[in-house]
Amino acid sequence: MAEQDRPVYLRLRDRIADSILDGRYRDGDPLPSVRAFAAEQGANPLTVAKAYQSFQEDGLVTVRRGVGMFVADGATERLRRTERKQFVEAEWPQIAARIRRLRLDVHDLLGRVDA
């Protein structure tokens, strides 16, 4: 499924997950309020709330009533494990097949990563 075909709340969830994995939000850190994140992303607050809810259901964020949402302890590593599994099982086989079809040199590709 192309990125633009995915539901908006899942794309927002991916942005939040990327921010957690990149260290912008660490375990225990507060997430932006629903309204603030919605304004920043140009999204409907209800859509942002749905994205946040999915993190809460997965145990990746905790809610402190009257204070806000926070990245749960251990969330970064759990999220990293989930993302690794998704990449290895769903994305990598397609990438590897394309590398083989195009007869690309893996060492050359890896050399370009740091360039």
N, C-alpha and C positions, 0 to 999 in steps of 0.2 A: 504494500500500500504506500503510495506516494505521501510525502510529508503533508502536503496541502489537503489531502483526502482524509487525514486523521482528524478526529474530533478536536476542537479547540482546547478543551480541558486537558486532553492528553498531551497536546503540544506545550501547554503551560506547565503541566506536570514535568515534562522533559526539561524545560528551562530551569525549574526549581531543582530538579535532580542534578542537572549539570552544575548548578551553583554550589550544591552540597559537595559533589565529587571534586570540584575545583577548589574547595576550601573557602569559598566566599561565606558560606554558613557552615559552622562547625557544630558538632554535637553540643547541645545546651544553648546554642545561640537562638535568638528570636528570629522568626521569619517576618517579613513585612506584613502589615495588616492586609486583609483582603482588599480593602479600598485602595490602599497605597500601591499594591502590586497590580491591581486592575488598572489604575491610572497610568502606571509605568508601562504596562504592556498594551494599553489601549483596548482592554477587554472588559466584558461585563463582569461586575462583582460576583454575580451568581455562578458564572463559569469558573472564576478563580476559587470560589468557595468549594465547588465540586472537585477541583484539582487538589485543594488542601484536604478535603474530606478523604480522598483516596489515599493520601499519605497517612492520615490518621488511622484509617482502616488497616493499613499495612504496618502500623506501629512505628512509623518513621518520624512522626511528630507527636507532641503532646500538647494538650490544651491546658492553659492555666486560666481559669475563669476570671474574667475581668482584666487579664494581663495580656494574653495573646497566645500564639502558637510558637512552639520551640522545637528545634531539631532534637529528637530523642537521643538518649545515650546509646551509643552503638549503631546509630542509624547510618552513619557514613559507611562503615564496613559492611553492614547488611546490604545497603544499596549497591555498593561496589561488587559484592558477590553476585547479586541478582543481575546487574548489568553485564558482568563478565560472562555469566551463564548464557544470557540472551545473545551476546555477541558471538560466543563460540558455537552455540547450537543453531542460531538462526541466520546471523549475518556472515560469519566467516566462511561457511561452505560456498556461498555465492561469490564472495570476494576471491577465494582461492581458485574457484573454477574460472573466473574471469582472468585471473593472473595466468593460469595455465593456457587458456584459449589465446590470449594475446602474446604468449611466450615472453612474458616480462621476467627480468632478472630480479629475484627477491633482494639480493644484496644491493643492487642499484636502487631499488625502491627504498630500502631502509636508509641508504645514504642520503636520499633526498629529504628525509624527515627532518634532519637537523639543518638542512640548507636554508 
